[in-house]
Amino acid sequence: MKRLPIPDDVTGDEIDKDVRQELQSLPKTLAEDVARNLVMVARLIDEDPEGAYGYSRVALRLASRVAAVREAAGFAAYATQKYSEALAEFRAARRMTGNTDLWPVMADCERGLGRPEKALDMAGAPEVQKLDKAGQVEMRLVAAGARRDMDQLDAAIVTLQSPELASNSIQPWTARLRYAYADALLAVGREGEAREWFAKAVEADRDGSTNASDRLAELDGVEFVDAMDEDDAETETVVTVAVDENTTTDDEPAAEDEPTDEETPEADESKIVQIKDTTED
């Protein structure tokens, strides 16, 4: 069996205690080997999904009868958009444990496979009632995504409207739920409401799990561009702002013959003004 290199600082003790307990059914040396590969999956899955997938396959070949290994393999396949493979692994893990925790991600695999109707069927299944609050919110997000896959945009908005969305309490899922709602509103042209909910998503997004701040800036017509002048090594931050034709800036004097309130014509189309903040290195 081909093995992948694992850094010496990875001991296997870093894994969750519940997973470590599962691995106790294996011989000690094998359990340590599997644990180290699972640690590598966890380390790489966000930054290097393909790398994580490779380590998950090694762990799977070593201990395919361990539910935690099947689950890790499922998430690694999911991260690389191998939805059919991910679904098979999640189903295997669920058969081994009887847990419903993987139900939302299994439904999202159905979406990935082009079967949003199946995902909606799963959203209405009894298993959803067995999920904790986080799982139920995740299922709601998947169901809304499935509605959008089917071009049922208004239904997607209604699906996301819930006590969790209305709550002012900040939970781990709050930013993603608000972001999904804002994006759904924007998809039907309700730009003002979308802006409000993107702003609320920014407030809740403490770990940067969404790009709500970028979407909000985009709606506000603000674009930040960093440029490096190779000759003098100056760094310029360019802020693009949409302003009215008749608006003056601090370094631009007002026209002497500005019209009075009674004479003010209709505003022309907005101009794009670039404001540079230049910092010497």
C-alpha positions in Angstrom: 0.0 0.0 0.0 1.4 3.4 -1.0 1.7 5.7 2.1 1.9 9.5 2.1 4.5 11.4 4.0 3.4 12.6 7.4 5.3 15.3 9.4 7.1 14.0 12.6 5.1 16.4 14.7 1.9 14.6 13.9 1.5 11.9 16.6 -2.2 11.0 16.2 -3.0 12.1 19.7 -4.5 15.3 18.2 -7.7 13.5 17.1 -11.0 13.8 19.0 -11.3 11.5 22.0 -14.4 9.9 20.5 -12.5 9.0 17.3 -9.6 7.7 19.4 -12.0 5.5 21.3 -13.3 4.1 18.0 -9.8 3.2 16.9 -9.2 1.2 20.1 -10.8 -1.7 18.2 -7.6 -1.8 16.1 -4.1 -3.1 17.0 -2.2 -0.3 18.6 0.3 0.3 15.8 -2.4 0.3 13.2 -4.6 2.6 15.3 -1.7 5.1 15.5 -1.1 4.9 11.8 -4.8 5.5 11.0 -5.0 8.4 13.6 -2.0 10.2 12.0 -3.6 10.0 8.6 -6.9 11.3 10.0 -5.0 14.2 11.6 -3.6 15.1 8.1 -7.1 15.0 6.7 -8.3 17.5 9.3 -5.2 19.7 8.7 -5.5 19.9 4.9 -9.2 19.7 4.2 -9.8 23.5 4.0 -6.6 24.6 2.3 -5.7 21.5 0.3 -8.8 19.3 -0.3 -7.0 17.1 -2.8 -4.2 16.5 -0.3 -6.8 15.7 2.4 -8.5 13.3 0.1 -5.3 11.4 -0.5 -4.7 10.8 3.2 -8.4 9.8 3.7 -7.9 7.1 1.1 -5.0 5.7 3.0 -6.9 5.7 6.2 -9.8 4.0 4.4 -7.6 1.2 3.1 -6.3 0.7 6.6 -9.5 0.7 8.6 -12.7 0.7 6.4 -14.8 -0.8 9.2 -14.3 2.2 11.5 -17.2 4.7 11.2 -15.0 7.7 11.9 -12.7 6.7 9.0 -15.7 6.4 6.6 -17.0 9.8 7.8 -13.6 11.5 7.3 -13.4 9.9 3.8 -16.8 11.2 3.0 -15.9 14.8 4.0 -12.7 14.7 2.0 -14.6 13.4 -1.0 -17.3 16.1 -0.5 -14.6 18.8 -0.3 -13.3 17.7 -3.7 -16.8 17.6 -5.2 -16.8 13.8 -5.5 -20.4 13.7 -4.4 -21.3 10.2 -5.4 -18.3 8.9 -3.4 -19.0 11.1 -0.5 -22.6 10.0 -0.3 -21.5 6.4 -0.3 -19.1 7.0 2.6 -21.7 9.0 4.6 -24.3 6.2 4.1 -21.8 3.6 5.3 -20.9 5.7 8.4 -24.6 6.2 9.2 -25.3 2.5 8.9 -22.4 1.8 11.4 -23.5 4.3 14.0 -27.3 4.8 13.4 -26.8 8.6 13.9 -28.6 11.2 11.8 -25.9 13.9 12.1 -24.8 13.4 8.5 -28.3 13.8 7.1 -27.9 17.4 5.9 -24.6 16.8 4.2 -26.0 13.7 2.5 -28.9 15.8 1.2 -26.4 18.4 -0.1 -24.6 15.5 -1.9 -27.9 14.9 -3.7 -27.9 18.5 -4.8 -24.3 18.1 -6.0 -25.4 15.1 -8.1 -28.1 17.2 -9.7 -31.0 15.7 -7.7 -32.5 18.7 -5.8 -35.9 17.0 -5.6 -34.2 14.2 -3.6 -32.6 16.8 -1.3 -36.1 18.3 -0.6 -37.5 14.9 0.1 -34.8 14.4 2.7 -35.6 17.8 4.2 -39.1 16.6 5.0 -38.0 13.2 6.4 -38.5 12.2 10.0 -34.7 12.1 10.5 -34.6 15.9 10.5 -36.5 16.0 13.8 -33.7 14.0 15.3 -31.1 16.6 14.4 -29.9 19.2 17.0 -30.5 22.9 16.3 -27.3 23.3 14.3 -28.3 20.3 12.1 -31.8 21.6 11.5 -30.4 25.0 10.4 -28.0 23.2 8.1 -30.9 21.2 6.7 -32.8 24.4 6.1 -29.9 25.9 4.2 -29.6 22.8 2.0 -33.4 22.9 1.3 -33.2 26.5 0.3 -30.3 25.7 -2.0 -32.3 23.0 -3.6 -35.2 25.4 -4.2 -32.8 27.7 -5.9 -31.5 24.8 -8.0 -35.0 24.4 -9.2 -35.5 28.1 -9.9 -38.0 28.4 -7.1 -36.5 31.6 -5.8 -39.4 32.9 -3.8 -39.7 29.5 -2.1 -36.1 29.6 -1.2 -36.6 32.9 0.6 -39.6 31.5 2.5 -37.6 28.3 3.4 -34.9 30.5 5.1 -37.4 32.5 7.1 -37.3 31.0 10.6 -37.0 31.9 14.3 -33.2 31.3 14.0 -33.1 33.9 11.2 -35.1 36.4 13.2 -33.2 35.9 16.5 -30.7 38.5 17.6 -28.6 35.8 19.3 -25.3 35.0 17.6 -24.8 31.3 17.1 -22.2 29.4 15.0 -24.7 29.2 12.1 -26.1 32.8 12.3 -23.7 34.4 9.7 -24.2 31.7 7.1 -28.0 31.7 7.6 -28.2 35.5 7.2 -25.8 35.4 4.2 -28.0 32.8 2.5 -31.1 34.9 3.1 -29.4 38.1 1.8 -28.2 36.2 -1.3 -31.7 34.8 -1.9 -33.2 38.3 -1.7 -30.7 39.7 -4.1 -31.5 36.9 -6.6 -35.1 38.2 -6.9 -34.0 41.9 -7.1 -34.8 42.9 -3.5 -31.5 44.8 -3.3 -32.3 47.1 -0.3 -33.4 44.1 1.9 -30.4 42.1 0.6 -28.0 44.9 1.7 -29.6 45.0 5.2 -29.1 41.2 5.6 -25.6 41.2 4.3 -24.8 43.9 6.9 -26.4 41.6 9.6 -24.3 38.7 8.3 -21.1 40.8 8.7 -22.1 41.5 12.3 -22.4 37.8 13.0 -19.4 36.6 11.0 -16.7 36.6 13.6 -14.5 34.0 12.0 -14.8 35.1 8.4 -16.8 32.1 7.3 -18.6 34.1 4.6 -17.6 36.9 2.2 -20.5 39.1 3.4 -18.3 42.2 3.8 -17.2 41.9 0.1 -20.8 41.5 -1.0 -21.9 44.5 1.1 -19.1 46.7 -0.4 -20.1 45.6 -3.9 -23.7 46.7 -3.3 -22.4 50.0 -2.0 -20.3 50.5 -5.1 -17.0 50.4 -3.3 -14.1 48.5 -4.7 -10.7 48.1 -3.0 -7.6 47.5 -5.2 -4.1 47.1 -4.0 -1.4 48.1 -6.5 2.4 48.0 -6.1 4.5 50.5 -8.0 7.6 48.5 -9.0 9.7 51.6 -9.6 9.4 53.4 -6.2 7.9 50.5 -4.2 4.9 52.6 -3.2 1.7 50.8 -2.2 -1.5 52.4 -3.4 -4.9 51.5 -2.1 -7.5 52.6 -4.6 -11.1 53.1 -3.4 -13.6 53.4 -6.2 -16.7 55.3 -5.1 -19.8 56.2 -7.1 -20.7 59.8 -6.6 -23.2 62.3 -8.1 -22.1 64.4 -11.1 -22.6 67.6 -9.1 -20.8 66.4 -6.0 -17.5 68.1 -5.2 -14.5 66.7 -3.4 -12.2 68.5 -0.9 -9.6 69.3 -3.5 -12.1 70.4 -6.1 -13.6 73.8 -5.7 -17.3 74.2 -6.2 -18.4 75.9 -9.5 -19.0 79.6 -9.1 -22.3 79.6 -10.9 -24.0 76.6 -9.3 -27.8 76.6 -9.9 -30.1 77.5 -7.0 -32.5 74.9 -5.5 -35.2 76.0 -8.0 -32.8 75.7 -10.9 -31.2 72.4 -10.0 -31.5 70.0 -13.0 -32.1 66.3 -12.8 -28.9 64.5 -11.6 -26.8 63.1 -14.4 -25.5 59.5 -14.3 -22.9 58.8 -11.5 -19.2 59.2 -12.2 -16.5 57.0 -10.8 -13.9 58.8 -8.7 -10.8 57.0 -7.5 -9.4 58.1 -4.2 -5.8 57.0 -3.6 -4.3 56.3 -0.2 -0.6 56.2 -0.9 1.8 54.8 1.7 5.5 54.9 1.4 7.2 51.6 2.3 
